[in-house]
């Protein structure tokens, strides 16, 4: 039961990645549009004041803003897709129906209770959502609808009704039942909403404590990575009162992301809210992540390369350069972190603590660089193109991070003879991955997992295959290593993570194809 619960939580964390993956590139478009439309940019580049350019920029911003206006709906569909085990398409459809039903059910509750606000909706936690005046529970409402839809789909997609009602059997019943289940949930939410927000605010007193809160968050975020739960922590801070409540221009914003969206994409650096809130908000998003992707990961990679055995340096250089670039360009740090997590878990704990400790100065230095991710592209768009980001302070703090992490890792690798890449007697061969021979990789993966008959279910997240096996004793770690895997982790009985970094989705597709062919 405990293992099943952990697996469910991990699956839930992965399901949150889909909507976040949409927000990141769309946010970059909005960031460019907003930055180039700022008055100081027009002063520097007068052609940006041309009516045609202004129309193009405003149109791009308007088109991309529709995504941010419907974040809860995105979460409803993403969670339903990620959590459902059967008929994912029906689950997504049902999630939309359930979300709409939640909105109107909460409206009905407020109306019957006589608490439907006539004005100043934001001050009582209400707002207009898809034309319905209701409680503003933001992304949480979408998550609830998605979870409902996923569970209802898995339970009832083969429902058999009496012949008189046979038309509504099976898949057609799912959306109807989603309405039926969402109504009582929507009616109950207003009763418990105040208690929920009070609990989230209690968490926020620790998580959002000035300066040290960002450090605590970053340490927890890193420590949860092996279990795949860091996405749950991130979303809690981003979309609930655990991430604070912000009053900006008379409107209340709950969680970090809605507040930063308002300031970054609408108000801009000249608004007082920028100076008041941005150093805090960004220290939980891109600014802190940039310290990891642009400074810490390269420092650790350099330490690993310098400590590799001479005969293995060529291999180590290629492998380490790949994982470092993966972090800097794609914000995927797990391949590097997993390269030492399994062989030196104590070092990983030190790494997480250092990440938290060296994140604390961000707010003190007024670093104000958005957005979600921490890539070099984010630094260029949200750091260099905006005013008052104090990007130079990020570089200075980053340089300190680089030195500290390089020294600590080089010392630890030498002192404890840690078998980081290039220091093993046998090293994993990434030739198949680099040549994109995913069919051959899949063959080795299936063999290493004990054969197709031993594999129950295969999924993937950003960097790793997540596989349920019948008997983990049948697994062959040597074969998995031959496939080019960066590491294998067994978080619970008969559930295994195999790390492939940015190749993982292509490996998963090849594994799926081979498993289908084996049946």
C-alpha angles and dihedrals in degrees: 000000000000092000091049091051092051090049090051091051091049091050090049090052091052092049090060090061095072098066091038089053088057094047094053101062093034088051089054090054090049090046093054092045092049095044095049090048095056116112093237091055091051089051090053094041108028094186088071087070090063111118092235093053091045091051092049093048095045091047092051090049092048094048094047092045091069088073092055091045090060104039093132091055091050090052091048091056095039095050092045091052094046098043101042116091097192134038096004093181092058089047091055092050091048091050091060091049091048093049093051089048091051090053095051094041091055088048090053091050092051091046095050091045091051092236098114102128120231096197139000090041093170093060091061096041096257132122147153112280118178088338095310124112104224146129112306099232090150118190092358089068090055091047091052091049091048093051091048092050094048094051094044092049094051091046103042110023089106096040113151118210130187113284092257088063097031092120089069095049127111119003094001090062094060098074091043092051089046088062092047093051096040094056097066091039090053092048092050098046095076089055093057101029095093091051091048094050090046089055092048091049089052089055090047092060087069102030094045098039109141112274098337094058092071089050092051090048093050093049092050091045092056094043091054094052096089090056096044091239099116090093090060091052092047094050092047091057094040100049110023138058088266084082093052136259119263130196108208121172092340094309124109118226120193117207132009101279101054089049095049091045090057095047099038101042103029114020102034134197095306094063117096090235089068094065093038100050114011099080088055098041097046094048087071094046134032100345094061092039091052089059087060102040099038102034117010098046094047090047092052090045092052091049090051092049093049091049095047117111112263094243090053099043094100092054092042092050094055095044095044094045089053095053093043092052089045088059097042096045102029106025090237108137100162098091090060094041092048091052089074103018095082098043099039112023091165089059089051090056090051088048092053092048092049091049089056096043094050092046092063096080092059095087093041089056092048092235105175108178118143153212140068102273130053104220128135087253091058089051091053096047104035098027106039101027096051128067124236095026093123089217091165088065089054090054091050093049089043091055090054089049090051093053095045095048093044093051095043095048096043090051094045094047092051097039097049098028092237112192097231119161110307094022097079124100086226122030131198113256114229095184094109092050094046090050089048092236090153095159090062091044089052091051091055093044093053091046091049091050091057100267133295092291090060094053117091103171138357128201135153140212129193097303112003145055112239110205134180111210131187096225121013090195088074092061120109112209092189092060091046088054090050089058089066096259116161092214146329124234129186107200094173140005112300093356118107137183117208113192119221102152116213091351093065100099092051091047090050091051091051091048090050091050092051093046091052090049091050093058 
